[in-house]
Amino acid sequence: MNEHVGPATSIHGSSDEVLISAHDYGGGGPSIVFCHATGFHGRYWDPICKQLCNNFHCVSLDFRGHGNSSMPLGTSMSWVGMAEDLLCVIDQLNLDPALAVGHSMGASSILLAEQIRPSTFKAAWLFEPIVISPTTFTEKNSKGGSLAASARKRKEIFASREEAYERYASRPPFSAVDSDALWAYVNYGFSDHDDGVVLKCRGEIEAQVFESSVTTIYENLASVETSVTVAAGGDKEGPAQIAPIVADELPNGRFRSFAEYTHFAPMEDPNFIAAEIRNELMGTL
C-alpha cells in the first residue's frame, strides 16, 4: 500500500458553508491544482503528483461531498459549486495564477472556474471533461441517466479496505487500473465504520453530481482563452466522443488521443499520464 509520506492537508471555506480539504504535496516550480472525477477524491492523484513534484508544486482537492470535504445537509451538488470549491482553494493557498489538471467532472470544473473568473489558470490539461452539448447527448442521458441509477445501487460498506480493494480489482473498470492508483483510491476513499469501512462519497451524493451535469460550459467555451490540452482515451464512450469537440471549440485548445486507454486513464497508467502532463504543461511556460 502507500508507504510514502503523504501531502499536508488543510481545510478551506467555500460557498454554501462547505469545508474543502486540500492536499499539498510540495515540490518546486509552478503550482498545479489537480481536480478529481465524480465519486473520487484528491488523493487518487498521489502516484501522479509524486512524479511531478520535481517540476511543479502539486496540490489536489476533495470537492464538496467527496473525500474529506464536508457539506451541510441539503447542499446543492451543482457544478458551479465545484468550481467555487476550486477557486476557494486557489485563493486561500495563494496559487493564482495556477496550472490545472482535471479528470472528468474535475476537468469540467476547471473550465467552469475559468469561465467564472478568466485568467485564473495559465494553462490546463484535461482528461475527458464532461461538457454536455445539444449535439452529443439527449436530455435524458445528460441528466445522469444510468450513471445516477448505478451510483444509488453502489455497495458502500466493506469489511475492510483490503476487501474493497479486492472487489474493485476483480471487475471493470478498476480491474485495468494501476495497483498504486487503486490503493490510493481505496485508502483515502473510505472511512472507518462499525461494520468495517464505508465510502466517503456515498452513492446518493454521487448520483446527485451526475444529475447536475447539465451546465453552461459548452456554450461558453469560446470565452476560455487560456491554453488547454484536452485528452481522451479510445473506448468511444460519450466522454471520449466529447473531448475533440471541446478542444475544437476552445480558442487555444489542443486535442490528444490515447487509443489504448479508457475514461480512467489517470489511474490506468499514472506514469504515462504524469509524463504527458509534464510535457504539455512545461511547454506552455
C-alpha positions in Angstrom: 0.0 0.0 0.0 1.1 3.7 0.1 4.3 4.0 2.0 5.4 7.4 1.0 4.9 10.4 3.3 1.6 11.9 2.4 0.7 15.5 1.5 -0.1 18.2 4.0 -3.8 18.6 4.3 -5.6 21.9 5.0 -9.2 23.0 5.3 -10.8 25.9 3.3 -14.2 27.5 3.5 -16.0 27.5 0.2 -19.5 28.7 -0.8 -22.6 27.2 0.9 -20.7 26.8 4.2 -18.8 23.9 2.6 -15.4 23.0 4.0 -12.9 21.8 1.4 -9.9 19.6 2.0 -6.8 20.4 0.0 -3.7 18.2 -0.2 -0.3 19.9 -0.7 2.4 17.6 -2.0 5.0 20.3 -2.0 7.5 20.5 -4.8 9.2 23.3 -6.7 8.2 25.2 -9.7 4.8 26.5 -10.9 1.7 25.3 -9.0 -0.7 22.7 -10.4 -4.1 22.1 -8.9 -5.5 18.6 -9.5 -9.2 18.0 -9.8 -10.9 14.6 -9.4 -13.8 12.9 -11.1 -17.2 12.3 -9.7 -17.2 9.9 -6.8 -13.5 10.1 -6.3 -11.2 12.3 -4.1 -8.0 14.3 -4.4 -5.7 11.5 -3.1 -6.1 9.2 -6.1 -3.7 11.6 -7.8 -0.9 10.5 -5.4 1.0 8.4 -7.9 1.0 11.2 -10.5 1.8 14.0 -8.0 4.7 12.1 -6.6 6.3 12.1 -10.0 5.6 15.7 -10.8 6.9 17.3 -7.6 10.4 17.6 -9.1 9.0 20.1 -11.7 5.9 21.5 -10.1 4.2 22.4 -6.8 1.3 20.0 -6.7 -2.0 20.4 -4.8 -5.1 18.3 -5.1 -8.5 18.9 -3.5 -11.6 17.0 -2.5 -14.8 18.6 -4.0 -17.8 19.1 -1.8 -19.4 15.7 -0.8 -16.2 13.9 -1.7 -13.2 12.7 0.3 -12.6 14.6 3.5 -14.6 17.7 2.4 -17.8 18.4 4.3 -21.1 19.9 3.2 -24.2 20.9 5.1 -27.2 18.6 4.6 -29.2 19.6 1.5 -26.3 21.4 -0.2 -26.8 21.6 -4.0 -24.4 19.5 -6.0 -24.5 22.0 -8.9 -21.2 22.0 -10.7 -21.0 25.8 -10.1 -20.3 24.8 -6.5 -17.5 22.6 -7.6 -15.9 25.5 -9.5 -16.3 27.7 -6.4 -14.6 24.9 -4.3 -11.7 25.1 -6.8 -11.5 28.8 -6.7 -11.5 28.9 -2.9 -8.5 26.6 -2.7 -6.6 28.7 -5.3 -7.4 31.9 -3.4 -6.7 30.6 0.1 -3.5 28.8 -0.8 -2.4 31.8 -3.0 -2.0 29.7 -6.1 -3.3 32.3 -8.6 -2.4 32.1 -11.4 -2.0 28.3 -11.4 -1.8 25.4 -13.8 -4.7 22.9 -13.6 -5.2 19.2 -14.3 -8.6 17.6 -14.3 -10.3 14.3 -14.9 -14.0 14.1 -16.0 -16.1 16.3 -13.7 -12.9 17.8 -12.3 -11.9 18.8 -15.8 -15.3 20.4 -16.3 -14.9 22.3 -13.0 -11.7 23.8 -14.3 -13.4 25.1 -17.4 -16.3 26.4 -15.4 -13.9 28.2 -12.9 -12.1 29.8 -15.8 -15.4 31.0 -17.3 -16.4 32.4 -13.9 -13.1 34.1 -13.4 -11.0 34.4 -16.6 -7.2 34.1 -16.4 -7.3 32.1 -13.2 -5.2 29.4 -15.0 -2.1 29.8 -17.1 -2.8 26.5 -18.8 -4.8 23.3 -18.2 -4.6 19.6 -19.0 -8.0 18.0 -19.1 -8.8 14.3 -19.5 -12.3 13.8 -21.0 -14.1 16.7 -19.4 -17.9 16.2 -19.1 -19.3 19.0 -21.3 -22.8 18.4 -22.4 -23.8 19.9 -25.8 -27.1 19.6 -27.5 -25.5 17.6 -30.3 -23.8 15.0 -28.2 -26.4 13.9 -25.7 -30.1 13.7 -25.4 -31.8 15.4 -22.5 -32.5 12.1 -20.9 -28.9 11.0 -20.8 -27.5 14.4 -19.9 -29.2 14.4 -16.5 -27.3 11.4 -15.1 -29.3 8.6 -16.5 -27.9 5.1 -15.9 -24.9 6.5 -14.1 -27.0 8.0 -11.3 -29.1 4.8 -11.0 -25.9 2.8 -10.7 -24.4 5.1 -8.1 -27.5 4.7 -5.9 -27.1 0.9 -6.0 -23.4 1.0 -5.3 -22.0 -1.2 -2.5 -20.9 1.3 0.2 -19.8 -0.8 3.1 -17.0 -3.4 3.1 -15.4 -5.4 6.0 -12.0 -3.8 5.3 -10.1 -1.7 2.8 -8.5 -4.9 1.7 -11.9 -6.4 0.8 -12.8 -3.3 -1.0 -9.6 -3.3 -3.0 -10.0 -7.0 -4.0 -13.6 -6.4 -5.1 -12.7 -3.4 -7.2 -9.6 -5.1 -8.7 -11.7 -8.0 -9.8 -14.1 -6.2 -12.1 -14.2 -3.4 -14.6 -13.4 -0.5 -14.7 -10.9 -0.9 -11.9 -9.6 -4.3 -13.0 -7.5 -2.5 -15.6 -6.0 0.2 -13.3 -2.6 0.5 -11.7 -2.4 -1.1 -8.2 -0.9 2.0 -6.6 -3.6 4.2 -8.0 -6.3 1.8 -6.8 -4.8 1.6 -3.4 -4.7 5.4 -3.2 -8.4 5.5 -4.2 -9.3 2.8 -1.6 -7.1 4.0 1.2 -8.5 7.6 1.2 -11.9 6.9 -0.3 -13.2 5.1 2.7 -13.7 5.9 6.4 -13.8 3.5 9.3 -17.3 2.2 10.2 -18.9 0.0 12.8 -19.1 -2.8 10.2 -15.7 -2.2 8.6 -15.3 0.7 6.2 -17.7 2.9 4.3 -17.4 5.0 1.2 -16.8 8.7 1.9 -18.7 9.8 -1.2 -22.0 8.0 -0.7 -23.9 6.7 -3.6 -26.7 9.3 -3.2 -24.2 12.2 -3.4 -22.5 10.7 -6.4 -25.9 10.3 -8.1 -26.8 13.9 -7.4 -23.5 15.0 -9.0 -24.3 13.0 -12.1 -27.8 14.6 -12.2 -26.2 18.1 -12.1 -24.1 17.5 -15.2 -26.1 19.9 -17.4 -24.1 23.1 -17.2 -23.4 26.3 -19.2 -19.8 25.2 -20.0 -20.4 24.2 -23.6 -22.0 27.5 -24.8 -19.2 29.5 -23.1 -16.2 27.5 -24.3 -15.2 30.4 -26.6 -14.6 32.6 -23.6 -11.8 30.3 -22.3 -8.7 31.8 -23.8 -6.1 30.0 -21.7 -4.1 27.2 -23.3 -5.9 23.9 -22.8 -4.9 20.4 -23.8 -7.9 18.1 -24.0 -7.0 14.4 -23.9 -9.1 11.3 -24.4 -9.0 7.5 -24.4 -10.1 5.2 -27.2 -13.1 3.5 -25.7 -15.5 5.5 -27.9 -17.8 6.2 -24.9 -19.6 9.5 -24.5 -16.7 11.4 -22.7 -14.2 10.3 -25.3 -16.5 11.5 -28.1 -17.0 14.9 -26.4 -13.3 15.6 -26.0 -12.3 16.5 -29.6 -15.4 18.7 -29.9 -14.4 20.6 -26.7 -10.8 21.0 -27.9 -12.1 22.4 -31.3 -14.4 24.9 -29.6 -11.7 26.3 -27.3 -9.8 29.3 -28.8 -6.4 27.8 -27.7 -7.4 24.1 -27.4 -5.3 21.1 -28.4 -6.5 17.5 -28.7 -4.6 14.4 -27.7 -5.8 10.9 -28.2 -4.6 7.8 -26.4 -6.3 4.8 -28.0 -5.2 2.2 -25.6 -6.9 3.8 -22.5 -10.4 4.3 -21.2 -12.1 7.1 -19.2 -9.9 6.0 -16.3 -6.6 6.6 -17.9 -5.1 8.7 -15.0 -5.5 5.5 -12.8 -4.7 3.0 -15.6 -1.2 4.4 -16.3 -0.1 7.1 -13.9 3.5 7.0 -15.3 2.4 7.7 -18.8 -0.2 10.4 -17.7 2.4 12.1 -15.5 4.8 12.3 -18.4 2.1 13.7 -20.7 1.1 16.4 -18.1 4.8 17.3 -17.6 5.5 17.6 -21.3 2.2 19.5 -22.1 2.3 22.0 -19.2 6.1 22.6 -19.3 5.6 23.5 -23.0 3.1 26.3 -22.0 5.5 28.1 -19.6 
